[in-house]
Amino acid sequence: MRKVNRRHGGAKVKVRSTTRDTLALLGILALGNRQIAEGRTVPAAEALRRIRAKLARRPA
């Protein structure tokens, strides 16, 4: 990931190590794969129905 820092009128680019971000994403991917293998998934339509039902129950 690159960040642009501007100091004293000039732009300086910092390149941040993405190792931590990469490992975090790989962990999320592994978790998803494990949930699929265990059958702990629901179709997208069902997931959206559940979300919409929860939102409808929220106080205004």
NUKE-582558 format. One record per residue: residue number from 1; residue in three letters; y negated, z negated, x of N, C-alpha, C, CB in turn. Coordinates in nm, 3 decimals, always signed. Atoms other than C-alpha are relative to their C-alpha. Glycine has a CB too. Layout:
<sites>
+-----+--------+---------+---------+---------+---------+---------+---------+---------+---------+---------+---------+---------+---------+
: num : residu :      nv :      nw :      nu :     cav :     caw :     cau :      cv :      cw :      cu :     cbv :     cbw :     cbu :
+-----+--------+---------+---------+---------+---------+---------+---------+---------+---------+---------+---------+---------+---------+
: NUM :    ALA :       Y :       Z :       X :       Y :       Z :       X :       Y :       Z :       X :       Y :       Z :       X :
...
+-----+--------+---------+---------+---------+---------+---------+---------+---------+---------+---------+---------+---------+---------+
</sites>
This chain:
<sites>
+-----+--------+---------+---------+---------+---------+---------+---------+---------+---------+---------+---------+---------+---------+
: num : residu :      nv :      nw :      nu :     cav :     caw :     cau :      cv :      cw :      cu :     cbv :     cbw :     cbu :
+-----+--------+---------+---------+---------+---------+---------+---------+---------+---------+---------+---------+---------+---------+
:   1 :    MET :  +0.117 :  +0.000 :  +0.085 :  +0.000 :  +0.000 :  +0.000 :  -0.123 :  +0.000 :  +0.089 :  +0.000 :  -0.122 :  -0.097 :
:   2 :    ARG :  +0.123 :  -0.005 :  -0.079 :  -0.344 :  +0.079 :  +0.131 :  -0.113 :  -0.063 :  -0.078 :  -0.035 :  +0.144 :  +0.039 :
:   3 :    LYS :  +0.119 :  +0.059 :  +0.060 :  -0.654 :  -0.118 :  +0.062 :  -0.121 :  +0.045 :  +0.079 :  +0.009 :  -0.155 :  -0.004 :
:   4 :    VAL :  +0.123 :  -0.041 :  -0.067 :  -1.003 :  -0.001 :  +0.138 :  -0.097 :  -0.116 :  -0.007 :  -0.061 :  +0.129 :  -0.064 :
:   5 :    ASN :  +0.100 :  +0.106 :  -0.009 :  -1.240 :  -0.269 :  +0.256 :  -0.129 :  +0.062 :  +0.052 :  +0.048 :  -0.117 :  +0.092 :
:   6 :    ARG :  +0.129 :  -0.053 :  -0.044 :  -1.606 :  -0.186 :  +0.286 :  -0.084 :  -0.116 :  +0.052 :  -0.074 :  +0.073 :  -0.117 :
:   7 :    ARG :  +0.085 :  +0.102 :  -0.063 :  -1.806 :  -0.394 :  +0.526 :  -0.112 :  +0.070 :  +0.073 :  +0.082 :  -0.090 :  +0.098 :
:   8 :    HIS :  +0.117 :  -0.051 :  -0.071 :  -2.150 :  -0.325 :  +0.654 :  -0.016 :  +0.150 :  -0.020 :  +0.009 :  -0.032 :  +0.149 :
:   9 :    GLY :  +0.023 :  -0.140 :  +0.034 :  -2.162 :  +0.012 :  +0.479 :  +0.113 :  +0.096 :  +0.036 :  -0.122 :  +0.045 :  +0.065 :
:  10 :    GLY :  -0.108 :  -0.090 :  -0.039 :  -1.847 :  +0.158 :  +0.639 :  +0.130 :  -0.036 :  -0.071 :  +0.020 :  -0.002 :  +0.152 :
:  11 :    ALA :  -0.128 :  +0.025 :  +0.065 :  -1.501 :  +0.192 :  +0.486 :  +0.107 :  -0.018 :  +0.107 :  +0.038 :  +0.116 :  -0.097 :
:  12 :    LYS :  -0.111 :  +0.023 :  -0.090 :  -1.204 :  +0.045 :  +0.668 :  +0.127 :  -0.006 :  -0.083 :  -0.019 :  -0.131 :  +0.084 :
:  13 :    VAL :  -0.126 :  -0.004 :  +0.076 :  -0.846 :  +0.102 :  +0.557 :  +0.099 :  -0.096 :  +0.065 :  +0.058 :  +0.144 :  -0.004 :
:  14 :    LYS :  -0.103 :  +0.093 :  -0.045 :  -0.587 :  -0.174 :  +0.582 :  +0.133 :  +0.046 :  -0.057 :  -0.033 :  -0.146 :  -0.043 :
:  15 :    VAL :  -0.133 :  -0.033 :  +0.048 :  -0.220 :  -0.084 :  +0.559 :  +0.078 :  -0.129 :  -0.005 :  +0.071 :  +0.108 :  +0.092 :
:  16 :    ARG :  -0.072 :  +0.126 :  +0.020 :  -0.025 :  -0.376 :  +0.413 :  +0.149 :  +0.025 :  +0.008 :  -0.038 :  -0.064 :  -0.135 :
:  17 :    SER :  -0.145 :  -0.012 :  -0.007 :  +0.339 :  -0.431 :  +0.486 :  +0.058 :  -0.004 :  -0.142 :  +0.061 :  -0.112 :  +0.088 :
:  18 :    THR :  -0.057 :  -0.006 :  +0.135 :  +0.543 :  -0.338 :  +0.181 :  +0.143 :  -0.051 :  -0.003 :  -0.005 :  +0.142 :  -0.052 :
:  19 :    THR :  -0.137 :  +0.049 :  -0.005 :  +0.867 :  -0.500 :  +0.291 :  +0.028 :  -0.098 :  -0.113 :  +0.029 :  -0.066 :  +0.134 :
:  20 :    ARG :  -0.019 :  +0.099 :  +0.106 :  +0.823 :  -0.791 :  +0.049 :  +0.006 :  +0.067 :  -0.136 :  -0.112 :  -0.105 :  +0.004 :
:  21 :    ASP :  +0.002 :  -0.072 :  +0.128 :  +0.739 :  -0.556 :  -0.237 :  +0.130 :  +0.079 :  -0.020 :  -0.121 :  +0.096 :  -0.007 :
:  22 :    THR :  -0.123 :  -0.077 :  +0.008 :  +1.039 :  -0.336 :  -0.158 :  +0.118 :  -0.090 :  -0.033 :  +0.026 :  +0.074 :  +0.131 :
:  23 :    LEU :  -0.110 :  +0.093 :  +0.027 :  +1.275 :  -0.634 :  -0.152 :  -0.006 :  -0.053 :  -0.142 :  -0.004 :  -0.116 :  +0.099 :
:  24 :    ALA :  +0.014 :  +0.047 :  +0.138 :  +1.135 :  -0.759 :  -0.483 :  +0.050 :  +0.105 :  -0.099 :  -0.147 :  -0.037 :  -0.029 :
:  25 :    LEU :  -0.044 :  -0.107 :  +0.089 :  +1.192 :  -0.421 :  -0.648 :  +0.151 :  +0.021 :  +0.008 :  -0.071 :  +0.129 :  +0.035 :
:  26 :    LEU :  -0.145 :  -0.011 :  -0.012 :  +1.545 :  -0.401 :  -0.508 :  +0.071 :  -0.114 :  -0.074 :  +0.041 :  +0.001 :  +0.148 :
:  27 :    GLY :  -0.057 :  +0.113 :  +0.074 :  +1.614 :  -0.746 :  -0.653 :  -0.002 :  +0.024 :  -0.149 :  -0.076 :  -0.128 :  +0.032 :
:  28 :    ILE :  +0.010 :  -0.031 :  +0.142 :  +1.492 :  -0.636 :  -0.995 :  +0.103 :  +0.107 :  -0.038 :  -0.143 :  +0.048 :  -0.036 :
:  29 :    LEU :  -0.098 :  -0.105 :  +0.026 :  +1.709 :  -0.324 :  -0.973 :  +0.141 :  -0.057 :  -0.002 :  -0.011 :  +0.110 :  +0.106 :
:  30 :    ALA :  -0.133 :  +0.062 :  -0.004 :  +2.015 :  -0.531 :  -0.877 :  +0.025 :  -0.083 :  -0.125 :  +0.015 :  -0.088 :  +0.126 :
:  31 :    LEU :  -0.013 :  +0.080 :  +0.121 :  +1.951 :  -0.768 :  -1.168 :  +0.028 :  +0.090 :  -0.121 :  -0.128 :  -0.084 :  -0.024 :
:  32 :    GLY :  -0.022 :  -0.094 :  +0.110 :  +1.928 :  -0.474 :  -1.409 :  +0.139 :  +0.059 :  +0.002 :  -0.101 :  +0.111 :  +0.004 :
:  33 :    ASN :  -0.136 :  -0.055 :  -0.012 :  +2.249 :  -0.323 :  -1.277 :  +0.105 :  -0.103 :  -0.038 :  +0.025 :  +0.049 :  +0.142 :
:  34 :    ARG :  -0.095 :  +0.107 :  +0.034 :  +2.429 :  -0.657 :  -1.312 :  +0.002 :  -0.022 :  -0.151 :  -0.036 :  -0.131 :  +0.073 :
:  35 :    GLN :  +0.007 :  +0.018 :  +0.145 :  +2.306 :  -0.696 :  -1.672 :  +0.070 :  +0.115 :  -0.073 :  -0.145 :  -0.011 :  -0.046 :
:  36 :    ILE :  -0.069 :  -0.115 :  +0.061 :  +2.430 :  -0.344 :  -1.755 :  +0.151 :  -0.017 :  +0.014 :  -0.047 :  +0.132 :  +0.067 :
:  37 :    ALA :  -0.144 :  +0.017 :  -0.024 :  +2.770 :  -0.417 :  -1.598 :  +0.059 :  -0.108 :  -0.089 :  +0.025 :  -0.033 :  +0.146 :
:  38 :    GLU :  -0.047 :  +0.110 :  +0.084 :  +2.797 :  -0.740 :  -1.801 :  -0.016 :  +0.030 :  -0.149 :  -0.075 :  -0.126 :  +0.034 :
:  39 :    GLY :  +0.020 :  -0.036 :  +0.139 :  +2.702 :  -0.560 :  -2.122 :  -0.113 :  -0.078 :  -0.066 :  +0.126 :  -0.023 :  -0.077 :
:  40 :    ARG :  +0.111 :  +0.079 :  +0.054 :  +2.388 :  -0.768 :  -2.163 :  -0.123 :  +0.087 :  -0.022 :  -0.034 :  -0.117 :  +0.094 :
:  41 :    THR :  +0.110 :  -0.092 :  +0.029 :  +2.173 :  -0.483 :  -2.290 :  -0.005 :  +0.026 :  -0.150 :  +0.016 :  +0.133 :  +0.078 :
:  42 :    VAL :  +0.015 :  -0.043 :  +0.140 :  +2.039 :  -0.367 :  -2.625 :  -0.070 :  +0.136 :  +0.002 :  -0.081 :  -0.106 :  -0.086 :
:  43 :    PRO :  +0.071 :  -0.128 :  +0.007 :  +1.922 :  -0.021 :  -2.731 :  -0.151 :  -0.022 :  -0.007 :  +0.048 :  +0.081 :  -0.122 :
:  44 :    ALA :  +0.146 :  +0.011 :  -0.003 :  +1.550 :  +0.043 :  -2.685 :  -0.057 :  -0.023 :  -0.140 :  -0.061 :  +0.126 :  +0.061 :
:  45 :    ALA :  +0.050 :  +0.016 :  +0.137 :  +1.497 :  +0.072 :  -3.063 :  +0.015 :  -0.145 :  -0.047 :  +0.074 :  +0.095 :  -0.096 :
:  46 :    GLU :  -0.022 :  +0.140 :  +0.038 :  +1.646 :  -0.276 :  -3.114 :  -0.096 :  -0.092 :  +0.075 :  +0.146 :  -0.042 :  +0.029 :
:  47 :    ALA :  +0.093 :  +0.081 :  -0.078 :  +1.436 :  -0.423 :  -2.833 :  -0.141 :  +0.009 :  -0.058 :  +0.000 :  +0.045 :  +0.148 :
:  48 :    LEU :  +0.134 :  -0.017 :  +0.059 :  +1.118 :  -0.276 :  -2.986 :  -0.009 :  -0.069 :  -0.136 :  -0.033 :  +0.149 :  -0.016 :
:  49 :    ARG :  +0.000 :  +0.068 :  +0.130 :  +1.216 :  -0.407 :  -3.331 :  -0.020 :  -0.149 :  +0.020 :  +0.132 :  +0.028 :  -0.076 :
:  50 :    ARG :  +0.012 :  +0.144 :  -0.028 :  +1.253 :  -0.758 :  -3.186 :  -0.142 :  -0.037 :  +0.044 :  +0.101 :  -0.042 :  +0.109 :
:  51 :    ILE :  +0.137 :  +0.026 :  -0.048 :  +0.918 :  -0.738 :  -3.008 :  -0.098 :  +0.006 :  -0.116 :  -0.040 :  +0.101 :  +0.110 :
:  52 :    ARG :  +0.092 :  -0.015 :  +0.114 :  +0.740 :  -0.614 :  -3.320 :  +0.015 :  -0.117 :  -0.098 :  +0.025 :  +0.134 :  -0.072 :
:  53 :    ALA :  -0.022 :  +0.113 :  +0.090 :  +0.899 :  -0.892 :  -3.528 :  -0.067 :  -0.126 :  +0.057 :  +0.153 :  -0.025 :  -0.021 :
:  54 :    LYS :  +0.065 :  +0.116 :  -0.062 :  +0.777 :  -1.156 :  -3.280 :  -0.151 :  +0.009 :  -0.011 :  +0.041 :  -0.012 :  +0.146 :
:  55 :    LEU :  +0.145 :  -0.018 :  +0.012 :  +0.428 :  -1.008 :  -3.281 :  -0.048 :  -0.024 :  -0.142 :  -0.040 :  +0.140 :  +0.046 :
:  56 :    ALA :  +0.038 :  +0.019 :  +0.141 :  +0.421 :  -1.010 :  -3.661 :  -0.003 :  -0.148 :  -0.039 :  +0.097 :  +0.075 :  -0.090 :
:  57 :    ARG :  -0.004 :  +0.142 :  +0.030 :  +0.505 :  -1.383 :  -3.663 :  -0.110 :  -0.080 :  +0.069 :  +0.134 :  -0.056 :  +0.038 :
:  58 :    ARG :  +0.106 :  +0.072 :  -0.072 :  +0.222 :  -1.473 :  -3.425 :  -0.118 :  -0.030 :  -0.091 :  -0.047 :  +0.081 :  +0.122 :
:  59 :    PRO :  +0.120 :  +0.029 :  +0.079 :  -0.075 :  -1.650 :  -3.579 :  -0.116 :  +0.089 :  +0.044 :  -0.040 :  -0.149 :  +0.014 :
:  60 :    ALA :  +0.111 :  -0.090 :  -0.027 :  -0.386 :  -1.436 :  -3.601 :  -0.110 :  -0.061 :  +0.078 :  -0.055 :  +0.053 :  -0.124 :
+-----+--------+---------+---------+---------+---------+---------+---------+---------+---------+---------+---------+---------+---------+
</sites>
